[in-house]
Amino acid sequence: MFVRLLHTARYVTVLVATVICSSGCTSVREYFHNGLKVGPNYKRPSVPVADEWIDSQSSRISTESEDCRAWWEVFNDPVLNRLVQTAYQQNITLREAGFRVAEARAQRGVVAGNLFPQTQEVIADYTRTQRSTETALFPTIPAGSPFANLAAPQFSNWRIGGSLAWELDFWGRFRRAVEAADARLDSSVEEYDDALVVLIGEVAATYVDLRTIEQQIEVAQENVKLQRESTRVAQARLNAEAANSELDTPQAKANLGNTLAAIEALVIQRRQVQNRLAVLLGMPPHDLSYLLGERAPIPSAPETIAVGVPAELIWRRPDVRRAERLVAAQSAEIGIAESELYPHISINGMMSWEAERFSDVFKSSAFGGTIGPSLRWNVLNYGRLLNNIRVQDARFQQLVANYQQTVLLANEEAENAIVAYLHFTDQVRVREESARQAREAERVAQVKYREGEIDFNRLFTVQQLLLSQQELLAIARGNAAQSLVDLYRALGGGWEIRLDPSAAAGSSHELPAGPPLPPAAEALPLPPPEPEVDRDEE
């Protein structure tokens, strides 16, 4: 009976759909082509993408696609490799993004449940009724009559049963909702991947900052040795009462003190950067010497890098993919809003077993029930439904614009990183030569001052030049490494680490005392395939 009723309702609904769709937003042809769903089928919007990089003609830029899944390994720094793995396993912000994926997955399950009967209830109750015999409505029925029970002043009733209400998805409202939930789940995965890209880039950038500061401290300490020697010579010349030596000693000591003070400021910066690194690793700020080891040189950038072509940013960068998935979700929302223009067709049913005595409840004669279709149609809506469709379409257009802007910003970030990489690496070579010449000038000046051929002012100037050039060299090396980090981050590399099961394994180094921290997310799905582009739009 139920199957026959369902088939009858479907035939009637198809006939009604033929009439209704002709006056709605979706034509009959589109309705059938879209798989019996109203609203537009999603098609990925077009985005502005450059044909090539501005500096693509440079010999140090290759347009071949590169595997960026472990881009930090190009620095050949085992400490950096270990830090990235530890951050992936323990970073708190990344774990938060992982739980958002779990939330979106569960929410998708909630939405998919609407494809089945939306309301199912099981009821069971017992009532004892006492009726007034003094009311005008109380019947007077002779004893022995077959209707004598209607005049019983007291009676009991046992009831066990259930009810069901199933709104059939003739217009695709629930299927569109599942499409939107799928797209939002995809976007949450992309948000996780984007957080992972940002995390790895920030860990690498912070590590470069740390090594740059350590290099500056080392440079300053080397200059302290030179300045101590200059102070000693100046004091010796003063003790020997050499001509024009009265100002040399205090000037040398002042210069030495200035360099020592600069070292203290650098030590503060080093501690602050180390604390930042600890938080990125999901740890309380503490001494990270057991992770960082001894002082190491600033990571050096390779001479040539492969960056692919600008169009690859569309599928490589998680933030771009996330923006596109949000567009897809909103496209489905238009269909959900449009389905409200059409009648809601449901099948409602109820069955129960009722009896005065519990022992009689499950007899066949105690069974009763109802089943039948129902129709609910929002009419005289005063334009609310149409305006809601316009609202959803306007939000769709907003997200399309946001998606296109995200692609443009991604292209800008990549271009900025490429030009910075090219010129910072050139700057390193210039700074290296300048520092070498300054060191030679300081060596000659020390000899000439010791022999009395020049005054201390000349030596002071040369020593200040040496310190400045060596500091600028350290900063230039740090900038070159930072530019490469920024470039790989702009290209969207690094999120693939979650696809490697070994990346979630425990670290081999000893962690601080405390409870173990699980990976930020486990077994996240692969990114969704690119949507088809040959499907019809509204």
C-alpha positions as CSV (number, residue, x, y, z in Angstrom):
1,M,0.0,0.0,0.0
2,F,2.8,2.4,0.9
3,V,4.7,1.7,-2.3
4,R,1.6,2.3,-4.4
5,L,0.9,5.5,-2.6
6,L,4.5,6.7,-3.1
7,H,4.3,6.0,-6.9
8,T,1.0,7.8,-7.1
9,A,2.4,10.8,-5.3
10,R,5.4,10.9,-7.6
11,Y,3.3,10.8,-10.8
12,V,1.1,13.6,-9.5
13,T,4.1,15.7,-8.5
14,V,5.8,15.3,-11.9
15,L,2.6,16.7,-13.5
16,V,2.4,19.5,-11.0
17,A,6.2,20.2,-11.6
18,T,5.6,20.6,-15.3
19,V,3.1,23.4,-14.6
20,I,4.9,25.0,-11.7
21,C,8.4,25.0,-13.2
22,S,7.2,27.0,-16.2
23,S,6.4,29.9,-13.9
24,G,9.4,29.5,-11.5
25,C,13.1,30.3,-11.7
26,T,14.0,26.9,-13.2
27,S,12.5,25.8,-16.5
28,V,11.2,22.3,-17.0
29,R,14.2,21.4,-19.2
30,E,16.6,22.6,-16.6
31,Y,14.7,20.8,-13.9
32,F,15.1,17.4,-15.6
33,H,18.7,18.2,-16.8
34,N,19.7,19.1,-13.2
35,G,18.6,15.7,-12.0
36,L,15.1,16.7,-10.7
37,K,16.6,19.7,-8.8
38,V,15.6,23.3,-9.1
39,G,18.3,26.0,-9.0
40,P,21.6,26.4,-10.9
41,N,24.1,23.6,-11.3
42,Y,27.5,24.8,-10.1
43,K,30.2,25.8,-12.5
44,R,33.5,27.1,-11.3
45,P,33.8,30.9,-12.0
46,S,36.5,32.2,-14.3
47,V,39.3,34.0,-12.6
48,P,42.0,36.4,-13.9
49,V,45.4,34.7,-14.1
50,A,48.6,35.9,-15.7
51,D,50.1,33.9,-18.5
52,E,53.6,34.0,-17.0
53,W,55.6,35.5,-14.2
54,I,57.1,38.9,-14.6
55,D,60.6,37.5,-14.0
56,S,60.0,34.3,-15.9
57,Q,62.9,35.1,-18.3
58,S,65.4,35.1,-15.4
59,S,67.9,32.2,-15.6
60,R,67.3,31.5,-11.9
61,I,63.5,31.1,-12.4
62,S,62.2,27.8,-13.9
63,T,58.6,27.5,-15.0
64,E,58.7,23.8,-14.5
65,S,56.3,22.5,-11.9
66,E,58.1,21.6,-8.7
67,D,57.1,19.2,-5.9
68,C,56.7,21.6,-3.0
69,R,55.5,19.1,-0.5
70,A,58.7,19.3,1.6
71,W,60.1,22.6,0.3
72,W,62.0,23.4,3.6
73,E,64.4,20.5,2.8
74,V,66.0,22.7,0.1
75,F,67.9,24.4,2.9
76,N,69.6,21.1,3.9
77,D,69.1,22.0,7.6
78,P,68.2,18.9,9.8
79,V,67.3,21.2,12.7
80,L,64.7,23.0,10.5
81,N,63.4,19.7,9.3
82,R,62.9,18.5,12.9
83,L,61.2,21.8,13.9
84,V,58.7,21.5,11.0
85,Q,57.8,17.9,11.9
86,T,57.4,18.8,15.6
87,A,55.2,21.8,14.8
88,Y,53.0,19.7,12.6
89,Q,52.5,17.2,15.4
90,Q,51.9,19.6,18.2
91,N,50.8,23.1,17.1
92,I,47.6,24.1,18.9
93,T,46.2,26.3,16.2
94,L,46.5,23.5,13.7
95,R,44.7,21.2,16.0
96,E,41.9,23.7,16.3
97,A,41.6,23.7,12.5
98,G,41.5,19.9,12.6
99,F,38.5,19.9,14.9
100,R,36.7,22.3,12.6
101,V,37.1,19.6,9.9
102,A,35.5,17.1,12.3
103,E,32.7,19.5,13.0
104,A,32.0,20.0,9.3
105,R,32.1,16.3,8.7
106,A,29.5,15.7,11.4
107,Q,27.4,18.6,10.1
108,R,27.4,17.0,6.7
109,G,26.0,13.9,8.3
110,V,23.2,15.9,9.9
111,V,22.2,17.4,6.6
112,A,22.3,14.1,4.8
113,G,19.9,12.7,7.3
114,N,17.2,14.9,5.9
115,L,17.0,12.7,2.8
116,F,15.3,10.1,4.9
117,P,12.1,10.5,6.9
118,Q,12.6,13.7,8.8
119,T,10.4,12.8,11.8
120,Q,10.2,9.4,13.4
121,E,8.7,9.1,16.9
122,V,8.0,6.1,19.1
123,I,5.3,6.7,21.7
124,A,4.2,4.6,24.7
125,D,1.8,5.8,27.4
126,Y,-0.8,4.7,29.9
127,T,-3.8,6.9,31.0
128,R,-6.4,6.4,33.8
129,T,-9.5,8.4,33.2
130,Q,-12.2,9.5,35.7
131,R,-15.2,11.0,34.1
132,S,-17.9,13.2,35.7
133,T,-21.3,11.6,35.5
134,E,-23.1,14.9,36.2
135,T,-22.4,16.7,32.9
136,A,-24.9,17.1,30.1
137,L,-22.6,15.3,27.7
138,F,-22.3,12.1,29.9
139,P,-24.4,9.5,28.0
140,T,-27.1,7.5,29.6
141,I,-26.9,4.0,28.1
142,P,-28.7,1.0,29.5
143,A,-26.7,-1.7,31.1
144,G,-26.1,-4.6,28.7
145,S,-26.0,-2.4,25.7
146,P,-23.0,-3.0,23.3
147,F,-22.2,0.7,23.8
148,A,-22.2,0.4,27.6
149,N,-18.4,1.1,27.7
150,L,-19.1,4.6,26.4
151,A,-20.8,5.4,29.7
152,A,-18.1,4.0,31.9
153,P,-17.1,6.6,34.4
154,Q,-13.7,5.1,34.8
155,F,-11.4,3.4,32.3
156,S,-7.7,2.7,31.5
157,N,-5.9,2.9,28.2
158,W,-2.6,1.5,27.2
159,R,-1.0,2.7,23.9
160,I,2.2,1.8,22.1
161,G,3.0,3.0,18.6
162,G,4.8,5.5,16.4
163,S,4.5,8.2,13.8
164,L,6.5,9.1,10.7
165,A,6.6,12.2,8.5
166,W,8.7,12.2,5.3
167,E,8.9,15.2,3.0
168,L,9.9,13.9,-0.4
169,D,12.7,15.7,-2.1
170,F,11.0,16.3,-5.4
171,W,12.6,19.8,-5.9
172,G,16.1,18.8,-4.7
173,R,16.0,21.0,-1.6
174,F,17.7,18.4,0.6
175,R,20.1,17.2,-2.1
176,R,21.1,20.8,-2.7
177,A,21.7,21.1,1.1
178,V,24.0,18.0,0.9
179,E,25.9,19.6,-2.0
180,A,26.4,22.7,0.2
181,A,27.5,20.6,3.2
182,D,29.9,18.7,1.0
183,A,31.4,21.9,-0.3
184,R,31.7,23.4,3.2
185,L,33.4,20.2,4.4
186,D,35.8,20.6,1.5
187,S,36.4,24.2,2.5
188,S,37.2,23.2,6.1
189,V,39.8,20.8,4.8
190,E,41.3,23.5,2.7
191,E,41.2,25.8,5.7
192,Y,43.2,23.2,7.6
193,D,45.7,22.9,4.7
194,D,46.0,26.7,4.6
195,A,46.7,26.8,8.3
196,L,49.4,24.1,7.7
197,V,51.0,26.1,4.9
198,V,51.0,29.2,7.1
199,L,52.4,27.3,10.1
200,I,55.3,25.7,8.2
201,G,56.1,29.1,6.6
202,E,56.1,30.8,10.0
203,V,58.3,28.1,11.6
204,A,60.8,28.4,8.8
205,A,60.7,32.2,8.9
206,T,61.1,32.3,12.7
207,Y,64.0,29.8,12.5
208,V,65.7,32.1,9.8
209,D,65.2,35.1,12.2
210,L,66.8,33.1,15.0
211,R,69.8,32.1,12.9
212,T,70.1,35.7,11.6
213,I,70.2,37.1,15.1
214,E,72.7,34.5,16.2
215,Q,74.9,35.6,13.2
216,Q,74.6,39.2,14.2
217,I,75.6,38.3,17.8
218,E,78.6,36.4,16.5
219,V,79.6,39.3,14.3
220,A,79.3,41.7,17.3
221,Q,81.4,39.4,19.5
222,E,84.1,39.2,16.8
223,N,84.1,43.0,16.7
224,V,84.3,43.1,20.5
225,K,87.6,41.2,20.3
226,L,89.0,43.7,17.7
227,Q,87.8,46.7,19.7
228,R,89.3,45.3,22.9
229,E,92.6,45.0,21.1
230,S,92.2,48.6,19.9
231,T,91.5,49.7,23.5
232,R,94.6,47.9,24.7
233,V,96.8,49.6,22.1
234,A,95.2,53.0,22.9
235,Q,95.9,52.4,26.6
236,A,99.5,51.4,25.9
237,R,100.0,54.5,23.8
238,L,98.5,56.6,26.6
239,N,100.8,55.0,29.2
240,A,103.8,55.7,26.9
241,E,102.6,59.3,26.7
242,A,102.4,59.2,22.9
243,A,101.4,62.3,21.1
244,N,97.6,62.9,20.6
245,S,96.7,59.8,22.6
246,E,94.7,61.4,25.4
247,L,91.4,61.0,23.5
248,D,92.1,57.5,22.1
249,T,91.5,55.5,25.2
250,P,88.1,56.9,26.2
251,Q,87.0,56.9,22.6
252,A,88.0,53.2,22.2
253,K,86.3,52.3,25.5
254,A,83.1,54.1,24.4
255,N,83.1,52.2,21.1
256,L,83.6,48.9,22.9
257,G,80.7,49.7,25.3
258,N,78.4,50.5,22.4
259,T,79.1,47.2,20.8
260,L,78.6,45.3,24.1
261,A,75.3,47.1,24.6
262,A,74.2,46.1,21.0
263,I,74.9,42.4,21.9
264,E,72.6,42.6,24.9
265,A,69.8,44.0,22.7
266,L,70.4,41.1,20.2
267,V,70.3,38.6,23.1
268,I,66.8,39.9,24.0
269,Q,65.7,39.5,20.5
270,R,67.0,36.0,20.3
271,R,65.1,35.0,23.5
272,Q,61.9,36.5,22.1
273,V,62.2,34.7,18.8
274,Q,62.9,31.5,20.6
275,N,59.8,31.9,22.7
276,R,57.8,32.5,19.6
277,L,59.2,29.3,18.1
278,A,58.3,27.4,21.2
279,V,54.6,28.5,20.9
280,L,54.6,27.5,17.3
281,L,55.8,24.0,18.4
282,G,52.9,23.8,20.8
283,M,55.1,24.1,23.9
284,P,55.4,26.6,26.7
285,P,58.3,29.1,26.2
286,H,61.5,27.5,27.5
287,D,65.1,26.9,26.5
288,L,65.1,25.2,23.1
289,S,68.8,24.4,23.1
290,Y,68.1,20.7,23.0
291,L,66.2,21.2,19.7
292,L,68.3,23.9,18.2
293,G,71.7,22.6,19.0
294,E,74.8,24.7,18.5
295,R,74.8,27.9,16.5
296,A,74.4,27.2,12.9
297,P,74.7,29.4,9.8
298,I,71.8,31.2,8.2
299,P,70.0,28.8,5.8
300,S,71.1,29.6,2.3
301,A,68.8,29.8,-0.7
302,P,69.6,27.7,-3.9
303,E,70.6,29.5,-7.0
304,T,67.7,28.3,-9.1
305,I,64.1,27.4,-8.2
306,A,61.2,26.0,-10.1
307,V,57.9,28.0,-9.6
308,G,55.7,26.6,-12.3
309,V,53.2,29.0,-13.9
310,P,50.7,31.4,-12.3
311,A,47.7,29.3,-13.2
312,E,48.9,26.6,-10.9
313,L,48.1,28.8,-7.9
314,I,44.4,28.0,-8.5
315,W,44.8,24.4,-7.5
316,R,48.0,24.5,-5.4
317,R,47.1,27.2,-2.8
318,P,44.6,26.0,-0.2
319,D,43.2,29.4,0.5
320,V,42.3,29.8,-3.2
321,R,40.7,26.3,-3.2
322,R,38.8,27.2,0.0
323,A,37.4,30.4,-1.6
324,E,36.2,28.3,-4.6
325,R,34.5,25.7,-2.4
326,L,32.6,28.4,-0.5
327,V,31.3,29.6,-3.9
328,A,30.1,26.1,-4.7
329,A,28.4,25.9,-1.3
330,Q,26.6,29.2,-1.9
331,S,25.5,28.1,-5.4
332,A,23.6,25.2,-3.8
333,E,22.0,27.7,-1.3
334,I,20.3,29.4,-4.3
335,G,18.6,26.1,-5.2
336,I,17.5,25.6,-1.6
337,A,15.9,29.1,-1.6
338,E,14.3,28.5,-4.9
339,S,12.7,25.2,-3.8
340,E,10.6,27.2,-1.3
341,L,8.6,28.5,-4.3
342,Y,7.2,25.0,-4.8
343,P,4.9,22.9,-2.7
344,H,6.3,20.6,0.0
345,I,4.9,17.1,-0.5
346,S,5.1,14.7,2.4
347,I,3.9,11.3,3.4
348,N,2.6,11.1,7.0
349,G,1.8,7.9,8.8
350,M,1.0,6.7,12.3
351,M,0.3,3.3,13.8
352,S,-0.5,2.3,17.3
353,W,-1.8,-0.6,19.5
354,E,-4.3,0.5,22.1
355,A,-6.2,-1.5,24.7
356,E,-7.8,-1.1,28.1
357,R,-5.7,-3.9,29.6
358,F,-2.0,-4.3,28.9
359,S,-2.4,-8.0,28.1
360,D,-4.6,-7.0,25.1
361,V,-2.3,-4.4,23.6
362,F,-0.6,-6.6,21.1
363,K,-3.7,-8.3,19.8
364,S,-4.4,-7.7,16.1
365,S,-7.7,-6.2,17.0
366,A,-5.9,-3.5,19.0
367,F,-4.0,-2.2,16.0
368,G,-4.9,1.1,14.4
369,G,-3.2,3.6,12.1
370,T,-3.3,6.2,9.4
371,I,-1.2,7.0,6.3
372,G,-1.5,9.5,3.5
373,P,0.1,12.3,1.5
374,S,0.1,16.0,2.5
375,L,0.9,19.2,0.7
376,R,2.1,22.5,2.1
377,W,2.6,25.4,-0.2
378,N,3.8,28.9,0.8
379,V,1.5,31.2,-1.1
380,L,0.9,34.9,-0.7
381,N,4.4,35.3,0.5
382,Y,4.5,38.9,-0.5
383,G,7.8,38.6,-2.3
384,R,9.7,37.2,0.7
385,L,10.7,34.0,-1.1
386,L,11.8,35.8,-4.3
387,N,13.8,38.3,-2.3
388,N,15.4,35.4,-0.4
389,I,16.5,34.0,-3.7
390,R,18.0,37.4,-4.6
391,V,19.7,37.5,-1.2
392,Q,21.3,34.1,-1.8
393,D,22.3,35.1,-5.4
394,A,23.9,38.3,-4.1
395,R,25.9,36.3,-1.5
396,F,27.0,34.0,-4.4
397,Q,28.2,37.0,-6.4
398,Q,30.1,38.3,-3.3
399,L,31.9,35.0,-2.9
400,V,32.7,34.9,-6.6
401,A,34.3,38.3,-6.3
402,N,36.1,37.2,-3.1
403,Y,37.4,34.1,-5.0
404,Q,38.7,36.2,-7.9
405,Q,40.3,38.6,-5.5
406,T,42.0,35.8,-3.6
407,V,43.5,34.6,-6.8
408,L,44.8,38.1,-7.6
409,L,46.3,38.4,-4.1
410,A,47.9,35.0,-4.4
411,N,49.5,36.1,-7.7
412,E,50.7,39.3,-6.1
413,E,52.3,37.5,-3.1
414,A,54.1,35.1,-5.5
415,E,55.4,37.9,-7.7
416,N,56.6,39.9,-4.6
417,A,58.4,36.8,-3.3
418,I,60.0,36.1,-6.6
419,V,61.4,39.6,-7.1
420,A,62.6,39.7,-3.4
421,Y,64.3,36.3,-3.9
422,L,66.1,37.4,-7.1
423,H,67.4,40.7,-5.7
424,F,68.1,39.7,-2.1
425,T,70.3,36.9,-3.5
426,D,72.1,39.5,-5.6
427,Q,72.4,41.7,-2.6
428,V,74.1,38.9,-0.6
429,R,77.0,38.7,-3.2
430,V,77.5,42.5,-3.0
431,R,77.4,42.5,0.8
432,E,79.9,39.6,0.9
433,E,82.4,41.6,-1.2
434,S,81.8,44.8,0.9
435,A,82.4,42.9,4.1
436,R,85.6,41.3,2.8
437,Q,86.9,44.7,1.8
438,A,85.9,46.2,5.2
439,R,87.7,43.4,7.0
440,E,90.9,44.0,5.0
441,A,90.6,47.7,5.7
442,E,90.3,47.1,9.4
443,R,93.3,44.8,9.4
444,V,95.4,47.4,7.7
445,A,94.1,50.2,9.9
446,Q,95.0,48.2,13.1
447,V,98.6,47.8,11.8
448,K,98.9,51.4,10.9
449,Y,97.4,52.6,14.2
450,R,99.7,50.3,16.2
451,E,102.7,51.8,14.3
452,G,101.4,55.3,14.9
453,E,100.8,56.1,11.2
454,I,97.1,57.0,11.7
455,D,95.1,58.4,14.6
456,F,92.4,56.5,16.4
457,N,89.6,58.4,14.6
458,R,90.6,56.7,11.4
459,L,90.7,53.3,13.1
460,F,87.3,54.0,14.8
461,T,85.7,54.8,11.4
462,V,87.1,51.7,9.8
463,Q,85.9,49.5,12.7
464,Q,82.4,51.0,12.6
465,L,82.4,50.3,8.9
466,L,83.4,46.6,9.4
467,L,80.7,46.1,12.1
468,S,78.1,47.7,9.8
469,Q,79.0,45.7,6.7
470,Q,79.1,42.4,8.6
471,E,75.7,43.1,10.2
472,L,74.3,44.1,6.8
473,L,75.7,40.9,5.3
474,A,73.9,38.8,8.0
475,I,70.7,40.7,7.4
476,A,71.0,40.2,3.6
477,R,71.5,36.5,4.1
478,G,68.5,36.4,6.3
479,N,66.4,38.3,3.8
480,A,67.4,36.0,1.0
481,A,66.4,33.0,3.1
482,Q,63.2,34.7,4.2
483,S,62.3,35.6,0.6
484,L,62.5,31.9,-0.4
485,V,60.3,31.0,2.6
486,D,57.8,33.6,1.5
487,L,58.0,32.3,-2.1
488,Y,57.2,28.7,-1.2
489,R,54.4,29.9,1.2
490,A,53.0,32.0,-1.7
491,L,53.1,29.0,-4.0
492,G,51.0,27.1,-1.4
493,G,53.6,24.4,-0.7
494,G,53.9,22.2,2.4
495,W,50.3,21.1,3.2
496,E,51.0,17.8,1.5
497,I,52.9,16.8,4.7
498,R,49.6,15.5,6.1
499,L,49.4,12.9,3.4
500,D,52.6,11.3,4.7
501,P,51.7,8.9,7.5
502,S,55.3,9.1,8.9
503,A,54.9,12.8,9.4
504,A,52.4,12.2,12.3
505,A,54.7,9.8,14.0
506,G,56.4,10.8,17.3
507,S,59.6,12.8,17.1
508,S,62.9,11.1,17.8
509,H,64.1,13.9,20.0
510,E,63.3,14.2,23.7
511,L,60.3,16.4,24.4
512,P,59.8,18.4,27.6
513,A,58.1,16.6,30.5
514,G,54.3,16.5,30.2
515,P,51.5,14.7,28.6
516,P,52.0,13.7,24.9
517,L,50.3,15.9,22.3
518,P,48.4,14.1,19.5
519,P,48.7,15.2,15.9
520,A,46.6,18.2,14.9
521,A,44.4,16.1,12.6
522,E,44.4,12.5,11.6
523,A,43.5,11.0,8.2
524,L,42.1,14.1,6.6
525,P,40.7,13.4,3.2
526,L,42.5,14.4,0.0
527,P,41.5,17.7,-1.6
528,P,38.3,17.5,-3.7
529,P,38.7,17.1,-7.4
530,E,38.2,20.2,-9.5
531,P,34.5,20.7,-10.3
532,E,33.4,20.0,-13.8
533,V,33.2,23.0,-16.1
534,D,30.7,21.7,-18.6
535,R,27.6,21.8,-16.4
536,D,24.8,24.3,-17.0
537,E,24.5,27.4,-15.0
538,E,21.2,29.0,-14.1
